[in-house]
């Protein structure tokens, strides 16, 4: 007996999850794929929760999700076509939540949530000191306060400073992406580095970048005061693997 054929139009099945567009940028000599637009505006906690949810790939329809970016990944994403994308969409209206930092008595650690002073000091024992800053692993770095200037400064002073290089996690003498973002063609009055003061005990914060409101948006603001559940901003999520791979990652 022949199998009955079903005739008629076969409709396209809609995506199983909300579709999330993607942005591919250069990062450390390779490609980095992030969410587009960035998640937000929301608290950093809220943005992390949103990026961990399931979405559908805009081309293949496969299930995807995103992970928290490092500060270097956030900066690479923001630097791509900065004038047309991140500046008007994020920096001018809110701020970019670049990633975790820990402020200490002696300097700033990037991409860690460790606030135990003894544990932080042990990290430096195995770190490589490069041009004044300490590169701990492929994500974490430490910038002593004497390696960077706070307050108002020009683009070159900031991008050559230890904070910029630690945030961008580079062995070079200049943080190239931050130099592009802080360029006088975008911010005529320079860069304002604020709230990176020495503290008696380590404190966990979120590094924020924005078009400094106090300078009528003619300056770039680099803040070290943001909180996990503080005021709403934007955060890029880095693309994880498809459904099976995503669920396997811990």
Number of C-alpha atoms within 10 A of each C-alpha: 3 4 5 6 6 7 6 6 6 7 6 6 7 10 15 12 15 15 18 18 15 18 16 14 17 14 15 11 6 7 10 16 19 25 21 15 18 25 22 22 18 18 21 28 13 18 23 21 14 18 23 17 14 20 23 21 19 15 10 8 17 17 21 25 23 23 20 22 22 24 25 27 27 23 23 21 29 26 22 18 12 19 14 9 16 22 21 13 17 24 23 17 15 22 27 32 31 26 26 26 27 24 26 22 15 16 22 25 28 29 24 17 13 15 17 11 13 9 10 17 10 10 16 15 10 12 16 15 15 13 16 18 27 24 25 19 12 10 18 23 29 30 25 18 21 14 16 20 17 18 13 17 17 19 24 17 17 27 26 20 24 32 30 24 30 26 30 27 28 22 17 12 14 20 24 18 22 23 19 16 25 25 20 18 11 18 20 16 20 23 28 25 21 15 15 21 15 14 12 9 12 20 18 21 21 24 25 24 24 23 27 23 14 11 16 10 18 18 26 31 26 25 20 22 18 22 18 18 12 14 13 21 26 25 31 31 28 23 22 18 17 17 15 10 10 18 12 9 8 4
